[in-house]
């Protein structure tokens, strides 16, 4: 894959992972403002020149961090119960795992899908590759419960954007002072129930069924 961040030899993987874990910790603890080469170097117990050597600079570090965030999401989506005979229920489990990742990692989620770092535009080839690694998982689940001849890519896109919209609004509401007369009760259980209902309704509307 031709991206802006430097290629990595197998022997360097552990060292690279240490820096990326430090960067993720900085992003979570200090937010975007703390996501600097100096901040990451300090968190990793290293010098700024070491970060430049590993990643070629701040943009390379952000590209690598962006890729790592998608890797972590993919791991969480894979960590769902084994497939059952109920393909629709299996798809909803993956959708719920997507929501859990977003709620547990709002800063990472923002880096992945928003312009939380205003001057950072992920490498286009990298962005295409990492988004496909998670999107294809929904397409595979949809394939099991769709009618022959249906456009799986389109179905996956419509489902994903619906999920993303529900999650994004929930994250926004969680980051602000709660409203006493909001449409949904201010509890995780109520939000999950609405999310589950919304995903199921979209599946039904798209003609997806076990």
N, C-alpha and C positions, 0 to 999 in steps of 0.2 A: 504494500500500500504506500503510495507516494504522499506523505504528509510532511508538515513543516518540522515536526519534532524528530530528533535524531534516531537512527536505528539503534537497536540495543542487542548486544551479544548476550548469549545465555548466562554467562558468568556475571553479567551486570544486573540481572533481573532482581535479585534480592536487594541490592543497593537502590535500584530504581523504585522498587515497591516501598522501601523505607521512606523515601522522599515523598512519594505520592500519598502514603498514609499520613505523613506529617502535614501535607497540603490539605488533605481532607479534614484533619483535625482542626487546622487553622480556619478553614472555611466554616466548619460547624461552630467553633467556639468564638471566633472573632468576626465572622461574616466576611463579606466581599472586601470590606475596607482593609482587613488584615491579610488579604491574599496577595502578598508581595514576595519577591524573591528573598528579601531579607527576613520577612516573617516566617517563610517556609524553612529557610536555612536555620534559623534559630530553633524552630520546633524540631528539626531533625538533628540538632546538635552538630551542625556543619557550617562551613563558610559559604558566603554567597558565590564565590568563584566556583565552588563545587557544584552548585545548582546550575550555573551557567555552563559548566563543562558537561553535565549530564543531559541538559535539556536545551541548550543553546539560547537561553533567555526566558523571559516571562511568558512570551507567547507559546514557546515550546512546552513550558511547564503547564500552562493552561490547557493546551491541546491534550497533553498526556493525562491531566486530571479529568478532563471531559471524557476521555476514553475510559478511564478507570471508573467513573461514576456509572457509565452504561454497563460495564462489566459487573459491577455490584448489583445493579438492577436485574441483569440477566440471571445472576446467581440466585437472587431472591425469587424470581419468577420460576426458576427450575426447581426451587425447594418447595414445591406444592405436593399434595398427596398424589400417589400414583393414579394413572387414568383408570376410570371405571367404565361401566357400560352406559352411564349417563353422560354423554358428550357435552350437553349444555351445562350441567353442573360442573364439569371439569373446566370449561371455558370461564365460568363465573369465578371459580377458585383462582385462576390466573389473574382475572380482572381485580379480584380482591387483594391479591399479592401486590399488584401494581399500586393500588391505593395505599397499602401499608408502607411500601417503600417511600412514596411521596410524603406521607405524614411523618414518618420516622426520620426522613432526611430532606427537609424542605430546602435547605441551602444547596444541596447537591441537585435536587430536582430543578431548582431555579437555574442553576448553571447549565443543565441539560436542555431546558426548553424555553428559557427566557433570556433576555439580554441583561442578566443581573450584573455582569461585568461589562459596563457600557462600551468599552473600547476593545472587547474581545469578540472576534467573529471566528468560530471554529473552522479549521481546515475543511473545505468542501468534501474532499474525498473521504476524510475521516468521518465527517458528519453522516455521509451517506452510508458508510460501512457500519457504524455503530448503531444507527437507528434501525437498520435492517436486521441486526442480530436480535433485537427484541420484537420488532414488528412481525417477523416470520413466525414467532412463537404463537401469536394470535391467529395468524393465517392457518397454521397447522391445526390448531384447535377448531377453527371454523370449518376446515375441510371435512372434518368428521360429521358435521351436522348440517351441511348445506346440500341443496339440490344440485344434481349434475348440471353443468353448464353455467353455473353462477360465477360471477366475477369475484374471485376470492380476494384479490387485492383491494377492490373497491369496498367489499364487505368489511375487510379488516380495517381499512381507513375510516369508514363511517363509525365502526364500533370504537376504535381507538380515540377518535376525536370526541366522541360522546363521553368516554371515560375521562379523558383529559380535561374536558370542560367541567365536569362534576368535581374532579379533584382540585382543579385550579381555583374554583369558587370557594370550595371548602377551606383551602389553605389561606385564601384571602380573608375569609371570615374569621378564621382562627387567629390571624395576626392582628386583628382589630378588636376594639372593645365590643363585647357581645351585645346584640340587640335584643331587647325584651320581647319584641313582637316579630322576630324573624320567622320565615316559613318553616324552619326546622328547629326542633328543640336542640338546645346547645349541649348535646352529649355525643360521645363517640358512637354509642349504640344507635341513636336516631340517625346520625349522618351515614353510618354504614348501611342501615336499613334502606334509606333513600337511595344510596348509591347502588345497592344490590337490585332494588326495584327498577332503577333507571337502566342498568345494564341488561336486565332480563327483558324489559320492555323494548329496548333497542334490538335485542336478538329476535324477539317475536316479530317486530316490525320488518326485520330483514329476512324473515322466513327461515330462521335457524331453529332447528328443533332436534331433539334426540331421536 
